[in-house]
């Protein structure tokens, strides 16, 4: 009878793929089939599309005795979700010649409800980027996805409320046009945490450590008895991080969109992920039959806060080795493998022992073997990958009664931003690509960029020998000292910077 073809797209492993939707009609008894490795949601689109077409004022595909074959190409790629509904409906209507328009350079994305309304979908941003890359001129998305899609310039975005609205817009005989989405202006949302560093009394050492961690992107662990403010410090930490730039907003929003984790249209602040210590291995690193991003990827360009660090499953803790070192996570499964970004700042909190009283005036009820087992839950390789270990001790009650002046986090953030600016200029001057903070430097970058004076080098070498540092720890100390120097506005790494960096190494009885 007839044939038609329209274009759609989907995400797989954080990558966008162009999908051709082809419809062929053949005389015969009624049937409606979808081929091209569809999942259950795609197969169910037959009923959604049929009902949406009928309720949009067109004859239902089920009324005619015809064989409808819908092919989603490329055939070898698994098709997932309801994102093809809009494209399938338009392709069918084209095939039966109920509508007519030029399909070239147009892409259609959206889930249809039974009455023909368009529902919000996940993963729009990377799909719009892909459409622009492939030279498409127009892309049609649900109205609720238009703001997200409008981040991308150079392609017309049409946000529609229903199938009928799209058809009327495409039909040149009906003068009902959808106005293109204007370029989305970025307005930085208020941080999720309203905690200010001034709300946390005392703990100056911890605050200084967190400032250094924010300035250089360093991983940090806070240890101390319960109730000393470790969790509060971690939650306030996000308020001293620099805001995401435009490229980072695109990157982070794309990840959260694909994962279906967008609570707002855009992610404008560094993400703060705080999984419970009972979280599974898969939820942390990602995975599934078709790998999906986990917490370490959702924390990309932000913070991964692990409270009660030793209480996490050992397999979960050890899975952090690769992302803490390479800033990526490699997931391999039988049906596919993926490399997800995982460039986050690890902020961990832990008690000195299981009961939390070791080293305090309260009696510790843990036996020596329990103490040893508790500390062994964090392996040497993980300890080696954490740049800073900061003690958070009990606070005087008098300090708790003191009023905070407020605005401390804003002052710290300005200092952090200035230190980040110094790092950016240094890496730009040396033409080092892909490195934004000192913590991301490779050992080669450390050797080439961070030259120490003879006396400073001697002190570092003696300390490394005395403490039995690994090569990794040695380089991390230099990077940490470089961040401290940047915060102080010093051109060279000096001996006091090395001494301060060394004090953040883990103690025997942490």
FITIZA-30925 format. One record per residue (C-alpha): residue number from 1; x, y, z; residue in one letter. Coordinates in steps of 0.1 Angstrom, whole numbers, plus 5000, padded with zeros to 4 digits. Layout:
N
<NUM <X Y Z> 'A'>
...
! end
This chain:
510
<1 <5000 5000 5000> 'X'>
<2 <5024 5027 5012> 'X'>
<3 <5057 5034 5029> 'X'>
<4 <5070 5063 5051> 'X'>
<5 <5100 5072 5071> 'X'>
<6 <5106 5097 5099> 'X'>
<7 <5136 5102 5123> 'X'>
<8 <5139 5098 5160> 'X'>
<9 <5167 5090 5185> 'X'>
<10 <5175 5074 5218> 'X'>
<11 <5202 5072 5244> 'X'>
<12 <5222 5041 5252> 'X'>
<13 <5251 5041 5276> 'X'>
<14 <5250 5079 5278> 'X'>
<15 <5254 5081 5240> 'X'>
<16 <5228 5093 5216> 'X'>
<17 <5219 5072 5185> 'X'>
<18 <5198 5082 5155> 'X'>
<19 <5168 5059 5149> 'X'>
<20 <5150 5056 5116> 'X'>
<21 <5113 5048 5120> 'X'>
<22 <5100 5031 5089> 'X'>
<23 <5063 5021 5083> 'X'>
<24 <5051 4998 5057> 'X'>
<25 <5015 4990 5050> 'X'>
<26 <5004 4957 5033> 'X'>
<27 <4969 4945 5024> 'X'>
<28 <4956 4916 5045> 'X'>
<29 <4942 4908 5079> 'X'>
<30 <4949 4934 5106> 'X'>
<31 <4982 4932 5124> 'X'>
<32 <5005 4957 5140> 'X'>
<33 <5041 4947 5146> 'X'>
<34 <5072 4964 5157> 'X'>
<35 <5106 4950 5147> 'X'>
<36 <5142 4961 5155> 'X'>
<37 <5149 4947 5190> 'X'>
<38 <5121 4965 5208> 'X'>
<39 <5117 4962 5246> 'X'>
<40 <5084 4959 5263> 'X'>
<41 <5077 4996 5264> 'X'>
<42 <5083 4999 5227> 'X'>
<43 <5061 4970 5219> 'X'>
<44 <5033 4985 5240> 'X'>
<45 <5035 5017 5218> 'X'>
<46 <5012 4999 5194> 'X'>
<47 <4982 5004 5217> 'X'>
<48 <4993 5039 5229> 'X'>
<49 <4998 5051 5193> 'X'>
<50 <4965 5036 5181> 'X'>
<51 <4945 5052 5209> 'X'>
<52 <4963 5086 5205> 'X'>
<53 <4956 5086 5167> 'X'>
<54 <4919 5079 5173> 'X'>
<55 <4916 5105 5200> 'X'>
<56 <4933 5131 5178> 'X'>
<57 <4905 5129 5152> 'X'>
<58 <4919 5104 5128> 'X'>
<59 <4907 5068 5120> 'X'>
<60 <4921 5042 5143> 'X'>
<61 <4948 5019 5127> 'X'>
<62 <4928 4990 5142> 'X'>
<63 <4897 4998 5120> 'X'>
<64 <4914 4988 5087> 'X'>
<65 <4923 4953 5076> 'X'>
<66 <4959 4960 5069> 'X'>
<67 <4993 4947 5080> 'X'>
<68 <5013 4974 5097> 'X'>
<69 <5050 4968 5100> 'X'>
<70 <5071 4993 5120> 'X'>
<71 <5109 4989 5117> 'X'>
<72 <5132 5007 5140> 'X'>
<73 <5167 5009 5126> 'X'>
<74 <5195 5001 5131> 'X'>
<75 <5182 4967 5139> 'X'>
<76 <5211 4955 5161> 'X'>
<77 <5206 4983 5187> 'X'>
<78 <5182 4976 5215> 'X'>
<79 <5153 5000 5215> 'X'>
<80 <5141 5012 5249> 'X'>
<81 <5113 5032 5263> 'X'>
<82 <5083 5052 5250> 'X'>
<83 <5103 5079 5232> 'X'>
<84 <5094 5067 5197> 'X'>
<85 <5056 5071 5202> 'X'>
<86 <5054 5105 5184> 'X'>
<87 <5076 5094 5155> 'X'>
<88 <5056 5061 5150> 'X'>
<89 <5023 5080 5150> 'X'>
<90 <5034 5105 5125> 'X'>
<91 <5050 5078 5103> 'X'>
<92 <5018 5058 5103> 'X'>
<93 <4997 5088 5093> 'X'>
<94 <5021 5096 5065> 'X'>
<95 <5019 5061 5052> 'X'>
<96 <4981 5061 5051> 'X'>
<97 <4983 5096 5035> 'X'>
<98 <4962 5113 5062> 'X'>
<99 <4989 5139 5066> 'X'>
<100 <5017 5152 5043> 'X'>
<101 <5049 5170 5052> 'X'>
<102 <5086 5169 5044> 'X'>
<103 <5103 5146 5069> 'X'>
<104 <5139 5155 5061> 'X'>
<105 <5159 5174 5087> 'X'>
<106 <5132 5169 5113> 'X'>
<107 <5134 5147 5144> 'X'>
<108 <5105 5136 5167> 'X'>
<109 <5107 5126 5203> 'X'>
<110 <5080 5120 5228> 'X'>
<111 <5057 5096 5247> 'X'>
<112 <5020 5097 5238> 'X'>
<113 <4992 5093 5263> 'X'>
<114 <4960 5076 5252> 'X'>
<115 <4943 5109 5245> 'X'>
<116 <4971 5121 5223> 'X'>
<117 <4989 5144 5249> 'X'>
<118 <5027 5144 5249> 'X'>
<119 <5044 5133 5281> 'X'>
<120 <5079 5143 5294> 'X'>
<121 <5107 5119 5285> 'X'>
<122 <5143 5113 5298> 'X'>
<123 <5175 5120 5280> 'X'>
<124 <5164 5149 5258> 'X'>
<125 <5196 5171 5260> 'X'>
<126 <5221 5146 5245> 'X'>
<127 <5195 5137 5218> 'X'>
<128 <5193 5174 5208> 'X'>
<129 <5230 5177 5207> 'X'>
<130 <5231 5146 5185> 'X'>
<131 <5205 5161 5162> 'X'>
<132 <5224 5193 5158> 'X'>
<133 <5256 5173 5151> 'X'>
<134 <5239 5153 5124> 'X'>
<135 <5226 5185 5107> 'X'>
<136 <5189 5184 5116> 'X'>
<137 <5171 5217 5114> 'X'>
<138 <5141 5210 5136> 'X'>
<139 <5134 5188 5166> 'X'>
<140 <5100 5182 5182> 'X'>
<141 <5098 5174 5219> 'X'>
<142 <5071 5174 5247> 'X'>
<143 <5064 5209 5260> 'X'>
<144 <5079 5199 5294> 'X'>
<145 <5112 5191 5278> 'X'>
<146 <5115 5223 5258> 'X'>
<147 <5134 5243 5284> 'X'>
<148 <5160 5215 5287> 'X'>
<149 <5163 5212 5249> 'X'>
<150 <5165 5250 5246> 'X'>
<151 <5200 5250 5261> 'X'>
<152 <5213 5240 5226> 'X'>
<153 <5217 5268 5201> 'X'>
<154 <5217 5264 5163> 'X'>
<155 <5186 5241 5160> 'X'>
<156 <5149 5250 5162> 'X'>
<157 <5132 5234 5192> 'X'>
<158 <5094 5230 5191> 'X'>
<159 <5077 5221 5224> 'X'>
<160 <5043 5206 5218> 'X'>
<161 <5015 5196 5241> 'X'>
<162 <4999 5169 5219> 'X'>
<163 <5001 5149 5187> 'X'>
<164 <4973 5171 5172> 'X'>
<165 <4993 5202 5178> 'X'>
<166 <5023 5187 5160> 'X'>
<167 <5002 5177 5131> 'X'>
<168 <4985 5211 5128> 'X'>
<169 <5019 5228 5128> 'X'>
<170 <5033 5205 5101> 'X'>
<171 <5002 5208 5080> 'X'>
<172 <5008 5238 5058> 'X'>
<173 <4971 5242 5050> 'X'>
<174 <4963 5248 5087> 'X'>
<175 <4978 5280 5100> 'X'>
<176 <4985 5268 5135> 'X'>
<177 <5021 5272 5143> 'X'>
<178 <5041 5262 5174> 'X'>
<179 <5065 5290 5184> 'X'>
<180 <5101 5278 5185> 'X'>
<181 <5116 5276 5220> 'X'>
<182 <5138 5306 5228> 'X'>
<183 <5174 5300 5239> 'X'>
<184 <5172 5289 5275> 'X'>
<185 <5187 5314 5299> 'X'>
<186 <5206 5299 5328> 'X'>
<187 <5195 5311 5362> 'X'>
<188 <5214 5295 5390> 'X'>
<189 <5191 5278 5415> 'X'>
<190 <5195 5282 5452> 'X'>
<191 <5217 5254 5467> 'X'>
<192 <5197 5225 5481> 'X'>
<193 <5215 5229 5515> 'X'>
<194 <5208 5261 5533> 'X'>
<195 <5236 5253 5559> 'X'>
<196 <5263 5280 5562> 'X'>
<197 <5297 5273 5577> 'X'>
<198 <5289 5299 5603> 'X'>
<199 <5260 5276 5615> 'X'>
<200 <5287 5250 5625> 'X'>
<201 <5304 5261 5657> 'X'>
<202 <5341 5255 5661> 'X'>
<203 <5358 5228 5639> 'X'>
<204 <5382 5254 5623> 'X'>
<205 <5405 5226 5613> 'X'>
<206 <5378 5207 5594> 'X'>
<207 <5366 5239 5578> 'X'>
<208 <5401 5247 5566> 'X'>
<209 <5404 5211 5553> 'X'>
<210 <5371 5214 5534> 'X'>
<211 <5382 5247 5519> 'X'>
<212 <5414 5232 5506> 'X'>
<213 <5394 5202 5493> 'X'>
<214 <5370 5225 5474> 'X'>
<215 <5398 5246 5459> 'X'>
<216 <5417 5217 5445> 'X'>
<217 <5390 5190 5441> 'X'>
<218 <5407 5168 5467> 'X'>
<219 <5390 5138 5484> 'X'>
<220 <5386 5142 5521> 'X'>
<221 <5376 5120 5551> 'X'>
<222 <5364 5134 5584> 'X'>
<223 <5367 5112 5615> 'X'>
<224 <5356 5117 5650> 'X'>
<225 <5329 5108 5676> 'X'>
<226 <5292 5110 5668> 'X'>
<227 <5275 5144 5671> 'X'>
<228 <5305 5166 5663> 'X'>
<229 <5291 5180 5630> 'X'>
<230 <5306 5158 5603> 'X'>
<231 <5274 5154 5584> 'X'>
<232 <5266 5191 5588> 'X'>
<233 <5300 5201 5574> 'X'>
<234 <5295 5178 5544> 'X'>
<235 <5261 5193 5536> 'X'>
<236 <5275 5228 5539> 'X'>
<237 <5305 5218 5517> 'X'>
<238 <5284 5222 5485> 'X'>
<239 <5279 5259 5493> 'X'>
<240 <5316 5267 5490> 'X'>
<241 <5321 5249 5456> 'X'>
<242 <5322 5271 5425> 'X'>
<243 <5291 5271 5403> 'X'>
<244 <5291 5249 5372> 'X'>
<245 <5301 5267 5339> 'X'>
<246 <5280 5263 5308> 'X'>
<247 <5298 5232 5294> 'X'>
<248 <5296 5215 5329> 'X'>
<249 <5258 5223 5331> 'X'>
<250 <5253 5206 5297> 'X'>
<251 <5274 5176 5308> 'X'>
<252 <5258 5171 5342> 'X'>
<253 <5223 5178 5330> 'X'>
<254 <5227 5153 5302> 'X'>
<255 <5238 5126 5327> 'X'>
<256 <5209 5133 5350> 'X'>
<257 <5185 5135 5321> 'X'>
<258 <5195 5101 5308> 'X'>
<259 <5193 5085 5342> 'X'>
<260 <5159 5100 5348> 'X'>
<261 <5172 5119 5379> 'X'>
<262 <5163 5154 5369> 'X'>
<263 <5142 5171 5396> 'X'>
<264 <5144 5205 5377> 'X'>
<265 <5148 5214 5341> 'X'>
<266 <5186 5220 5345> 'X'>
<267 <5213 5211 5370> 'X'>
<268 <5231 5244 5377> 'X'>
<269 <5248 5236 5410> 'X'>
<270 <5274 5209 5417> 'X'>
<271 <5254 5177 5424> 'X'>
<272 <5254 5163 5460> 'X'>
<273 <5248 5126 5462> 'X'>
<274 <5245 5110 5496> 'X'>
<275 <5237 5072 5492> 'X'>
<276 <5228 5052 5524> 'X'>
<277 <5255 5028 5537> 'X'>
<278 <5231 4999 5527> 'X'>
<279 <5233 5009 5490> 'X'>
<280 <5242 4980 5467> 'X'>
<281 <5272 4977 5445> 'X'>
<282 <5251 4982 5413> 'X'>
<283 <5234 5013 5426> 'X'>
<284 <5268 5028 5435> 'X'>
<285 <5288 5021 5403> 'X'>
<286 <5260 5016 5378> 'X'>
<287 <5251 4985 5359> 'X'>
<288 <5221 4964 5349> 'X'>
<289 <5215 4943 5318> 'X'>
<290 <5221 4974 5298> 'X'>
<291 <5245 4995 5320> 'X'>
<292 <5230 5026 5336> 'X'>
<293 <5249 5053 5355> 'X'>
<294 <5252 5048 5393> 'X'>
<295 <5258 5072 5422> 'X'>
<296 <5295 5078 5413> 'X'>
<297 <5284 5091 5378> 'X'>
<298 <5254 5111 5392> 'X'>
<299 <5280 5128 5415> 'X'>
<300 <5301 5139 5384> 'X'>
<301 <5313 5175 5388> 'X'>
<302 <5300 5175 5423> 'X'>
<303 <5302 5157 5457> 'X'>
<304 <5298 5120 5467> 'X'>
<305 <5291 5120 5504> 'X'>
<306 <5295 5087 5522> 'X'>
<307 <5284 5089 5558> 'X'>
<308 <5294 5060 5581> 'X'>
<309 <5321 5051 5555> 'X'>
<310 <5333 5018 5571> 'X'>
<311 <5296 5006 5573> 'X'>
<312 <5294 5004 5535> 'X'>
<313 <5297 4969 5520> 'X'>
<314 <5334 4962 5513> 'X'>
<315 <5327 4955 5476> 'X'>
<316 <5311 4990 5473> 'X'>
<317 <5341 5007 5490> 'X'>
<318 <5366 4988 5469> 'X'>
<319 <5347 4997 5437> 'X'>
<320 <5358 5033 5443> 'X'>
<321 <5394 5025 5434> 'X'>
<322 <5390 5032 5397> 'X'>
<323 <5369 5064 5399> 'X'>
<324 <5391 5079 5426> 'X'>
<325 <5422 5074 5404> 'X'>
<326 <5410 5077 5368> 'X'>
<327 <5379 5098 5373> 'X'>
<328 <5359 5073 5352> 'X'>
<329 <5341 5040 5359> 'X'>
<330 <5343 5011 5335> 'X'>
<331 <5313 4988 5335> 'X'>
<332 <5314 4956 5315> 'X'>
<333 <5284 4933 5312> 'X'>
<334 <5275 4904 5289> 'X'>
<335 <5253 4927 5267> 'X'>
<336 <5276 4957 5266> 'X'>
<337 <5302 4978 5283> 'X'>
<338 <5305 5014 5290> 'X'>
<339 <5329 5040 5304> 'X'>
<340 <5310 5066 5325> 'X'>
<341 <5324 5098 5338> 'X'>
<342 <5330 5099 5376> 'X'>
<343 <5350 5131 5384> 'X'>
<344 <5336 5139 5419> 'X'>
<345 <5350 5150 5452> 'X'>
<346 <5347 5122 5478> 'X'>
<347 <5336 5135 5512> 'X'>
<348 <5335 5106 5537> 'X'>
<349 <5326 5106 5574> 'X'>
<350 <5334 5080 5599> 'X'>
<351 <5335 5073 5637> 'X'>
<352 <5367 5062 5654> 'X'>
<353 <5352 5028 5662> 'X'>
<354 <5319 5010 5660> 'X'>
<355 <5305 5025 5693> 'X'>
<356 <5320 5059 5684> 'X'>
<357 <5337 5065 5718> 'X'>
<358 <5373 5055 5712> 'X'>
<359 <5396 5083 5721> 'X'>
<360 <5369 5103 5740> 'X'>
<361 <5362 5107 5777> 'X'>
<362 <5334 5082 5773> 'X'>
<363 <5341 5045 5777> 'X'>
<364 <5347 5026 5745> 'X'>
<365 <5330 4992 5747> 'X'>
<366 <5347 4978 5715> 'X'>
<367 <5372 4950 5720> 'X'>
<368 <5407 4953 5705> 'X'>
<369 <5398 4929 5677> 'X'>
<370 <5366 4949 5670> 'X'>
<371 <5387 4980 5668> 'X'>
<372 <5411 4964 5644> 'X'>
<373 <5383 4949 5622> 'X'>
<374 <5366 4983 5620> 'X'>
<375 <5397 5000 5607> 'X'>
<376 <5404 4972 5583> 'X'>
<377 <5371 4978 5566> 'X'>
<378 <5388 5007 5548> 'X'>
<379 <5417 4991 5528> 'X'>
<380 <5451 5006 5523> 'X'>
<381 <5445 5013 5485> 'X'>
<382 <5414 5034 5494> 'X'>
<383 <5432 5052 5522> 'X'>
<384 <5460 5060 5497> 'X'>
<385 <5435 5076 5473> 'X'>
<386 <5420 5100 5499> 'X'>
<387 <5441 5131 5500> 'X'>
<388 <5430 5145 5533> 'X'>
<389 <5421 5129 5567> 'X'>
<390 <5407 5155 5591> 'X'>
<391 <5398 5149 5627> 'X'>
<392 <5365 5164 5639> 'X'>
<393 <5367 5165 5677> 'X'>
<394 <5341 5173 5704> 'X'>
<395 <5331 5210 5707> 'X'>
<396 <5330 5231 5739> 'X'>
<397 <5294 5238 5750> 'X'>
<398 <5303 5274 5753> 'X'>
<399 <5310 5276 5716> 'X'>
<400 <5277 5259 5708> 'X'>
<401 <5259 5288 5725> 'X'>
<402 <5277 5314 5704> 'X'>
<403 <5258 5332 5676> 'X'>
<404 <5271 5329 5641> 'X'>
<405 <5278 5360 5620> 'X'>
<406 <5265 5344 5588> 'X'>
<407 <5280 5346 5553> 'X'>
<408 <5310 5325 5561> 'X'>
<409 <5304 5301 5532> 'X'>
<410 <5302 5329 5507> 'X'>
<411 <5336 5343 5518> 'X'>
<412 <5351 5308 5516> 'X'>
<413 <5336 5303 5481> 'X'>
<414 <5352 5335 5468> 'X'>
<415 <5386 5323 5480> 'X'>
<416 <5379 5289 5464> 'X'>
<417 <5369 5305 5431> 'X'>
<418 <5401 5326 5431> 'X'>
<419 <5422 5295 5437> 'X'>
<420 <5404 5277 5409> 'X'>
<421 <5410 5307 5386> 'X'>
<422 <5448 5304 5393> 'X'>
<423 <5447 5267 5384> 'X'>
<424 <5428 5273 5352> 'X'>
<425 <5453 5299 5341> 'X'>
<426 <5482 5276 5349> 'X'>
<427 <5468 5247 5330> 'X'>
<428 <5459 5269 5301> 'X'>
<429 <5493 5284 5300> 'X'>
<430 <5509 5250 5299> 'X'>
<431 <5483 5237 5274> 'X'>
<432 <5471 5209 5296> 'X'>
<433 <5437 5198 5283> 'X'>
<434 <5409 5183 5304> 'X'>
<435 <5425 5192 5337> 'X'>
<436 <5406 5218 5358> 'X'>
<437 <5418 5212 5393> 'X'>
<438 <5451 5203 5409> 'X'>
<439 <5438 5169 5420> 'X'>
<440 <5433 5159 5384> 'X'>
<441 <5469 5163 5374> 'X'>
<442 <5488 5133 5363> 'X'>
<443 <5522 5123 5377> 'X'>
<444 <5538 5137 5346> 'X'>
<445 <5520 5170 5351> 'X'>
<446 <5532 5171 5387> 'X'>
<447 <5568 5165 5376> 'X'>
<448 <5567 5191 5349> 'X'>
<449 <5547 5218 5366> 'X'>
<450 <5554 5216 5403> 'X'>
<451 <5591 5222 5408> 'X'>
<452 <5602 5223 5445> 'X'>
<453 <5632 5241 5459> 'X'>
<454 <5660 5220 5472> 'X'>
<455 <5652 5225 5509> 'X'>
<456 <5614 5219 5504> 'X'>
<457 <5621 5188 5483> 'X'>
<458 <5645 5175 5510> 'X'>
<459 <5619 5179 5537> 'X'>
<460 <5592 5162 5516> 'X'>
<461 <5615 5133 5508> 'X'>
<462 <5625 5128 5545> 'X'>
<463 <5588 5129 5555> 'X'>
<464 <5579 5104 5528> 'X'>
<465 <5606 5081 5539> 'X'>
<466 <5596 5084 5576> 'X'>
<467 <5559 5079 5569> 'X'>
<468 <5564 5051 5543> 'X'>
<469 <5545 5069 5516> 'X'>
<470 <5537 5052 5483> 'X'>
<471 <5545 5070 5450> 'X'>
<472 <5508 5079 5447> 'X'>
<473 <5507 5095 5482> 'X'>
<474 <5539 5114 5474> 'X'>
<475 <5524 5130 5444> 'X'>
<476 <5491 5137 5462> 'X'>
<477 <5510 5156 5489> 'X'>
<478 <5526 5178 5462> 'X'>
<479 <5492 5184 5446> 'X'>
<480 <5477 5192 5480> 'X'>
<481 <5506 5216 5488> 'X'>
<482 <5500 5233 5454> 'X'>
<483 <5464 5239 5463> 'X'>
<484 <5474 5254 5496> 'X'>
<485 <5498 5277 5478> 'X'>
<486 <5471 5287 5454> 'X'>
<487 <5448 5296 5483> 'X'>
<488 <5476 5317 5497> 'X'>
<489 <5483 5334 5464> 'X'>
<490 <5519 5320 5463> 'X'>
<491 <5537 5314 5430> 'X'>
<492 <5559 5286 5444> 'X'>
<493 <5553 5257 5467> 'X'>
<494 <5570 5265 5500> 'X'>
<495 <5580 5245 5530> 'X'>
<496 <5549 5256 5551> 'X'>
<497 <5526 5244 5523> 'X'>
<498 <5543 5210 5525> 'X'>
<499 <5540 5209 5563> 'X'>
<500 <5503 5217 5562> 'X'>
<501 <5497 5191 5535> 'X'>
<502 <5515 5164 5555> 'X'>
<503 <5493 5170 5585> 'X'>
<504 <5463 5157 5565> 'X'>
<505 <5479 5123 5561> 'X'>
<506 <5460 5096 5580> 'X'>
<507 <5470 5089 5615> 'X'>
<508 <5475 5054 5629> 'X'>
<509 <5444 5057 5651> 'X'>
<510 <5420 5075 5629> 'X'>
! end
